[in-house]
Amino acid sequence: MKILYGKKIADEKIKALKERIKNLSQKPFLAVILVGNDFSSKFYVSIKEKKARELGLGFKKFIFKEAVMQERIVYLIKKLNKDKNISGILVQLPLPEHLNTARIIKNIAPEKDVDGLREDSKFTSPTIQAVIDLLRVALSEANFLKVKKSFTIAFFTGKHFKKKLIKSLDENFKGLALESKNSINADVIVVAKGQINFLKADMIKKGAIVIDVGINTVKSVYNNLANQDKISFDKIIGDSDKSVQEKASILTPVPGGVGPLTIFNLFQNLINNK
């Protein structure tokens, strides 16, 4: 089985992106709204901020406590919509349960929705584009399309994500991608349940390609042998159980798989908005 890292692909793409940024007359600016103390959310926002600084892009972070009222977030978004210096607005998900995610996202202007979450967004979701990027490489490395005229995909995702992803697959692969009603026979599995160890070996066929989009935070314990202390820390894992590695031909890791390409595509959307 091969582990397919998105970081290597993203690093190659970023070289060209840096050249484009150098030639821009005005620096694109991303506004990110972060609510609460979710570890994975803070982790990915910190990576986006670091990458924005490296690329020479503007980045402003707006942090709210978990108990924030929805009206405060909506007020800020409307203010950012009117700010000509802001090229894109991103609300880091997931949001706390008391907030209506759909209503909040709906307030982002379509031309500033660089995360591609609105139905009428000007942009393709960076995560969906990352899945497309990884799938294209995986199919190429597996010489898949040389032996088959089409491939089937099984989705373990939310309905909204699945709908948008199927549309993007159709656009990118010109009808080659077919949805599978039977996951066990699918050539490709896309999993984004947000559930630890959800996808197991008995749910896929031998040689399947697995694109893991899941993000889960777990507590781990590190035994410090020097002083016998146990150190507890948070780490991020995907939705795939370890048993999947026994049957999959290609698997994207979490972190390091979909994530780096998602961040690249986010900034590409931001720059394309200038």
Helices and strands as residue ranges (DSSP letters): E 2-3, H 6-22, E 29-35, H 39-55, E 58-64, H 70-82, E 88-91, H 101-106, G 110-112, H 126-141, H 144-147, E 151-156, H 159-173, E 177-179, G 183-185, E 188-191, G 201-203, E 209-212, E 216-224, E 229-237, G 242-246, E 250-251, H 258-272
